[in-house]
Amino acid sequence: MPDNRPRPIDELEATIRERQSASADKSYTAKLLAGGVTKIGEKVLEEAAEMVEAAGEPDEAGRQHTSREAGDVLYHLMVLLAWRGVTLA
């Protein structure tokens, strides 16, 4: 039987799109989107560097830290894609 539940990445994309019309005072995502490629790009680069650093950490703590940083990279990348009008489809 097929799994018809939405994928988390699709739900994230939908939430980011909803935030495009939100007030930058009330939504971090809206604030990023208002900052454009400069602001969003800074965050993508920052989070990517943190993920690479975390990947070099030893043991399970490093694996967990890498996982958290990867989530941050994915979120900020999705915001940049939304700003540019690019969808996962």
Helices and strands as residue ranges (DSSP letters): H 8-19, H 28-55, H 59-84
